[in-house]
């Protein structure tokens, strides 16, 4: 498969291009600081990797992107770039949940030999909250258990066994339930999106560019001065 993938939902920007060369699947990757830099650095990074892979955008089978949850600005950037490239090339887009990408990256890095596992994926949502999604891996496929949540660290349930994975442990680790002892740092990478893409494409998850939208779990992106002061006053 010839695919372009990128994720800009966190403070890191991750881009990857995949194509088959002979009998091998080759992947070209780029990772850099995201945030405010994403809007100016994403397209040049994509163009550079496409050049290294020797691909034209019209040759791609889909543009794969992390749809969220995550940074508002990062999600809007990813969605608009994916739509623009897909419109121009006459191809489809494949939106992928960023928390699923976190679960896949954790599996790939820390438990590649396991054929069955459960991962609760966590991403820092700022404002003293975290995004949560629970996934099961079996038979080489992922399935989501329940929906997405937006909670404070101490509100996370410890009733579901498995691994915790994400980018929240440095900030919220001490407040997470003590029962969760298996914790893995993991980010939603473009390489994880590429590994997830074949099964998602086979299931019919690809969309026309105009149908692709970011996944937001809240509308509020900042606290007022009074809200920040009240938060600091909490024990």
N, C-alpha and C positions, 0 to 999 in steps of 0.2 A: 504494500500500500504506500502511496505517496501522500504524506500528510504534513501539515504545518500545525504546530500547537504552541500555545502560550498561555501563561497565567500571570496576572498582575494584581491579584486580590490581596496581597500582603505587602510587606516592606521590601520583598525581593521580586524582581522581574525574571521570569524564566521562559525561555524560548527554545524550541527544538523543531528540527525538520527530519523527516524519515523518508527513505526510499530504498528500493532493492537494487543492489549492485551485484550482478552475477547471482550466486546462490545465497548471498548474505544480505541481511537487513542492516543498513547503516543509519546511524543517527548522529546528526550534528546538533550540538547544544550550546546555549549561551545563558549565563546567569549574571545578574548585576543588581545594583541597588535600584529599588523601585520608587514608590512614593511619588513625589512631585516630579521626579526625573522621567517617569514612565512615558508621559505624553510626548516627550521629545526623543526618547531613546528607543522606543519599541519598534517603530517602523524601520529605522536604520539597521537594527539588530536582525529583524526579519529579512530584510533585503540581503544582508551579508550572509546569513545562513543559507538562504535560497541560492545565492551565487555559489557558495561552497558545494552545495549539493547538486548544482547544475540543473536546477528545476525552474520552470516557468509557473506562475500561479495557475494558469489554465490547465496544467498537468495534474494539479492536486485533486484528490478525491474529496477532500473536505478541509475546512479550516476549523481546528479544534481549539476551544478556549474555555477557561475557567469562568463559569457564570456567577459564582458566588455560593454562599455568602462571603462577604469580605469588605474591603475598603470601598466606599462609595465611588470615589474618584477612579480607583483602579478598575472596578467592574465596568464603569461607563466607558473607560478607555478601551478595555478589552473587547467589549461588545461592539463599539463603534468601529474599531479597526477590523474586527472579524467580518462585520457586515460590509464594510467598504471593500475589503479585499475580495470577498465572495461575490458581491455584486459585479465588481469589475471583471472577475474571471469567469463568471457564469457557473459557479459551483455552490455547494451547500455548506452550511456551518453545522458544527456539532458542539452544542453547549454541554459542559460536564460540571457536576457539582464539585466545588472546591474541597468540601469535606470528604467526598469520596476519593479525590486525588490524594488527600492527606492519608487516608486509610491505606490506599494502594502503595504509597511511598513507604509507609511504615512496614507494611508486609514485605516489600521488596528488599528493604535495607536490613530489617531485624528478624524476620521470620520467613525467609524464602522457601524453606523446606516444608513448612506446615501446609497441609491440604485443607484444614478446617480451622478457622479462627474468627473471633469477634473483635472488632476494633471500634472504640468510641473516639471519634475524631473531634479535636478541639482547635478552634482558632480564636485569637485575641480579637474581641469586638470593640476594644477600648471602652471608655465610660464604665470601667469596673465590671464588664460583662464578657462572656465567652459564647461563641457559636458552638453548638453541639450537634453531632449526627452519629448514629450508631449503624454499623455495617457488619454483615456476616459474609465470610468467604468460604465457599464450598464448591467442589467440582470445577475449580478454575474460574468461577464466576462470583461477582459481588451482588449482594442484595441489601437493600436498606431496611432496617428494623425501626419502625416508627417514623416520625417526621423530624423536622429540625427544631431546635430549641435555642433560645437566647436567655442565658441564666447567669447568675453570679456564681463564682467558683464554689462557695460553700453550699450552694443549692443543688449541685450535681449529685444525682442519685448514684449510690454504690451497689445497687441491687443487681445490676447486669454484669456478669463476669467478663473477663477479657482484658485487652490492652487499652491503655490510654495513649493517644498519639496526637501531637500538634506542636504549637509554638507558644504555649501558655505557661510552661512550668517555671521559668525564671521569674515571672511576674506573680503567678497565682498558685504556684506549687504547694506552698505551706497551707493554703486554704482549701485545697482539694480533699475529698474524703480520704482518710488514712488507709482505708481498705484497698484503694487503688495503688498497688505497689509496682505494677508493671507499666512503666511510663517510658515512652520513646519520643524523642524530639523528631519531628517530621514536618515538612512543608509541602504545599501543593505544587509539584514541579511539572514542567512541560513533558518530561520523560514519562511521568506517571500518566499524564493525559494520553500519550501515545500508546501506552500499554492497555489502557482502558478502551481506547477508540474502536478496535475491531469488533468487540462484543456489542458495543453500543450501536455501531453502524449496522451490524447484522440484525439488531432488534428494531431498526427503523427509527432511531433517535435523531437522525440528521434532519435539519430543518432548512427551509428557504431563509435567506438572509434576513428578510423583513420580520420573520417570526421570532428571531433570537432576541431575548431580553435578559437583563441582569436579574439575579435572584437576591432580593432585599428581604431581610427579616425585620427591619424597623425603618421608620421614616425619619426618626430624629437622629442627627449626626453630631450634636454638640450639647453640652450642658450650659445653663445660665450661670452667672456668678453666684447667685444664691444656692443653686443646686450643687455647685462645686464646693462651696463652703460647708453645706450640710453633709456632703459626702466625707470631707476631711474630718468632721466632728464625730463620725461614727467610730466605735472602738475597733 
